[in-house]
């Protein structure tokens, strides 16, 4: 069973995405900040991290390079320009960008593509 970590400071987003992924056969870990994600990542390496871009605390950009070997996809409600998106995608472990609000079927399809299942 593939493990997905959801990192988002909005409880409603976490609850929704977690329910969708669990219903589709994934094991789900949740984190409320980049720091929380890094601590949990060190204990249990997920197959994919779905990470909100804008959260309080340590900037996401500082945490991502530390999660070596783990695929990360951004979950963002913030509209980004192509230039900003290109900058955000520079890290080698970034595999995609999922815009919130998302279509449930599209979210599942993207996750399957990212984890290779």
C-alpha positions in Angstrom: 0.0 0.0 0.0 1.4 3.4 -1.0 1.7 6.1 1.7 0.8 9.7 1.0 1.6 12.6 3.3 -0.7 15.6 3.2 0.8 18.8 4.4 -1.7 21.7 4.9 -2.5 24.1 7.6 -6.2 24.1 6.7 -8.0 21.2 8.6 -10.9 21.0 6.1 -8.4 20.5 3.2 -6.6 17.8 5.1 -9.8 16.0 6.1 -11.1 16.1 2.5 -8.0 14.9 0.8 -7.3 12.3 3.4 -10.8 10.8 3.0 -10.5 10.8 -0.8 -7.1 9.1 -0.7 -8.0 6.5 1.9 -11.2 5.6 -0.1 -8.8 4.9 -3.0 -6.6 2.5 -1.0 -3.8 4.8 0.2 -2.3 5.0 3.6 -2.3 8.7 4.7 -0.1 10.6 7.1 -1.0 14.3 7.8 1.1 17.3 8.9 0.1 20.8 9.7 3.3 22.7 8.7 6.6 22.2 6.9 8.4 21.6 10.2 5.8 19.0 11.2 6.1 17.3 7.8 9.9 17.1 8.1 9.7 15.5 11.5 7.1 12.9 10.3 9.0 12.3 7.1 12.1 11.4 9.0 10.2 8.6 10.8 8.1 7.3 7.9 9.2 8.0 4.4 6.0 8.4 2.3 5.8 7.6 -1.4 4.4 11.0 -2.1 4.0 14.3 -0.3 1.1 16.6 -1.2 2.3 20.0 0.2 0.5 23.3 0.4 2.8 26.2 -0.7 1.6 28.9 1.7 1.8 27.9 5.4 2.9 29.6 8.6 6.3 28.8 10.0 9.4 27.6 8.1 8.9 28.3 4.4 8.1 25.2 2.3 11.1 26.0 0.0 13.5 25.4 2.9 12.0 22.0 3.8 11.7 20.4 0.3 15.5 20.1 -0.4 15.7 18.1 2.9 13.2 15.5 1.8 15.7 13.8 -0.5 14.3 10.9 -2.5 10.6 11.7 -1.9 8.3 12.8 -4.6 6.5 16.1 -3.8 3.5 17.7 -5.5 2.3 21.1 -4.5 -1.3 21.6 -3.5 -2.1 25.3 -3.9 -5.1 27.6 -3.9 -2.8 30.5 -4.9 -2.8 31.2 -8.6 0.7 31.2 -9.9 2.1 32.6 -13.1 4.1 30.3 -15.4 7.3 32.0 -14.2 6.5 31.4 -10.5 5.4 27.9 -11.2 8.7 27.2 -13.1 10.6 28.6 -10.1 8.6 26.3 -7.7 9.3 23.3 -9.8 13.1 23.6 -9.8 13.7 21.1 -7.1 14.4 17.6 -8.5 11.9 15.9 -6.2 8.9 18.1 -7.3 6.7 16.0 -9.6 3.7 18.2 -10.1 1.3 21.0 -9.1 -2.4 20.4 -8.2 -4.5 23.5 -8.1 -7.1 23.9 -5.3 -10.0 23.6 -5.6 -9.5 20.3 -7.4 -11.7 17.8 -9.1 -11.8 14.5 -7.0 -11.2 12.3 -10.0 -8.4 14.5 -11.2 -6.7 14.4 -7.8 -6.8 10.6 -7.7 -5.5 10.4 -11.3 -2.6 12.8 -10.5 -1.7 10.9 -7.3 -1.7 7.6 -9.2 0.5 9.1 -11.9 2.9 10.5 -9.3 3.3 7.3 -7.2 3.3 5.0 -10.3 0.2 3.0 -9.3 
